[in-house]
Amino acid sequence: MMTNNLAAWLAGIKKNPPRTVVKAGLDKKVQVGSCMWVLHFDGACEPINPGGYMSWAWSYISPADPENAVSGGDVLHPARRNTNNVAEWWACGSGVKAVLEAAFGEVRPTAPLLILGDSLLVINQLTGKWRVNKPHLAVCRDRVWCMLRAFPSWNARWIPREENSACDGIAERLILKAGGVRKVRRG
């Protein structure tokens, strides 16, 4: 549930979409979680892509409580529009929204956000390294960019799947709980 401050802020940014991407100059050696929000995300479309069960998951730690992660996610039953790329974008967007909802006790977040995910597509489109060729994915990216304007700075970094196992596990459990099956991953 969104707070009134967050709802009002999100309504305002819909009228003024971002024109540029603002990224923090965070070094890879930064002590993650000590002075920033850290968000992991993952999405899946199983057992077939496109058209399978689509799930997304996120997990974040706050600068106020870096020892305890907060996580969430959801799943949609099979539909033609369900794809892995959409699931990854929904995971990223849902996670950023969750961080905003948690941070809005501060009126606006005062700490930067580090976004970590194993989707090269989302990370590179989010940071502007890659163009977005699909209109429906551009809408997802623009929504995330709008929310990111609340942070003083942000950065997004690709991580290997093995380093994203918590979110991957949540997404898998959501698919299984909904009655789907997960493909067996090779090597």
N, C-alpha and C positions, 0 to 999 in steps of 0.2 A: 504494500500500500504506500502510495506516494504522500509525502508531506505537502502542505499547501505551498511552502516556499519552493520546493522542487517543482511542483506542478506549474506554478507561476513562471519559474525560470525557464522550464522546458517550453511553455507556451510562447514565451518571448523569443527564444532562439529559433522557433519554427518560422517566425516572421523575418528573421535576419540570418539566413544560413551562412556558414563560414565560407570565406573566400580563400583562406590559406590554412595550411597545416602548421601548427606550432608544436615543435618537438623539443623535449628537454635534451640537453647535452649530457646524458647520464653515461658514465663510464661502466663498462662491463664488470669492473671490480668493486662497484658500489655495494656496501653492506645492505643487501636487500631486506626491506621491512623495517629498518631502523629509523628511517626518516621519510618514508613514502608509503603510499598505497601500492600494493603489488597484486595484480590480477592475473590469474591463469584462466584459460578458457579452452574448450574443446567441443566439437560437434561431430555427429555421425549420421549416416543414412544407411541403414542395414535392413535386410540382408542384400538388397539390391540398390544401386545408385544409378539413375534416379528412381524414385517411386517407392522406396522402402519406408520403414519407420524412421522418423527424423527426431533425433534427440540432441540436446545441447546442455552443457554444464559449465559452471564457473566456480571459482574459489578465490577469495581475496583475504589478504591480511591488512590490517590498518596500522598506521604509525603509532596509534595509541595502544594497540594490543598485538604486537608482532608475534606473540607466541601461539595465538589461537586463530585458526582459519575459519571463515564463514563460507559456506558453499550452497549451491542450489542448481536447479536445472528443470527441464521439462521435456516432454515427448509429444509428437504428433503421430497419429496412425497413418498408414501408408496412403500416399496421394501422389499424383503425377508430378506436382510441383516440388516435392521434397527432393532435395539434393544435399550432398555433403557440403558443398560450398555455402548454400543457404544456412545449413545447420551451424557451420563455423561462424558465419556472420552473426547469426542469432545468439550464439554463445557469447561472442565478444560484446555485442550490444546489451544483452541481458546482464552480463557481468559489470559493464560500465554503469548501467542504470542502478544496479545493486550497490555499487560503491558510492554513487551519488546519493542514494537514499540514506546510506549510513553516514556519509560525510556532511549531510545538510544540517546537522546540528550546529555546524560551524557557519551557517548561512551560505558560504561558498568554501569549497575545500581549500585549505592553505598548504597542503603537502602535494608534491607531484605524484603522478600515477605512472607506474611501469606495467605495461601489458605484455604478457608472455603467452605464446601459443605455438602449436606445432603445425599450423596452416601457413605455408609460405604465401599462398594466395592472399589471405586476409592480412597478414603482417605487411606484405609488400604493397598491397592496395591501400591499406590504412596509412602507411607512411608516405605514399605518393611515388614509390619507386616503380610501381607497375600501374598501367592504365586499367580502368574498369571497363570492360567491353560489353557487359550485360547490363541493361537498364535496371533490372530488379536488384542486382548486386550493388549498383551505384546508389540506389535508394538506401540500402542497408548501410553502406559506407557513410553516406551523408548524415544519416541519423546518428551514427556513432560520433562522427566529427562534431556535430552539434552538441552532444553531451560532453565531449572532451573540452569544449570551450570553457567549462566551469573550472577546470583545473589550472593552476598557475603554469604548469608545464606537464608534458607527458612524453613517453617514448614507448615504442612497441618493438619487441625483439622475438625472433623465431627461436624456439628451443626444440631439441629432439623429442620425439614421442615418449621416450623413456623418462624424461624429466617432467612430463605432463601426465603421469600415470593416475594421479588422484582424479583429475577431471575426466580422463578417458574412462576410468572405472565408473564414475557417476553416470556418464552418458550410456555406457554399456548396461548398467543395472536398470536404467530407465527403459531402455528398449526391451530388455527381458521381462521386466515387470508389466509392460504393456502387452506382452504376448508375442513379441518378435523374437527373432533369433539373430545372433551375431555371427558374422563371417569369421572363419578361422584365419588369423593373420599369419602371413609367412614371414620368416626370418626377420 
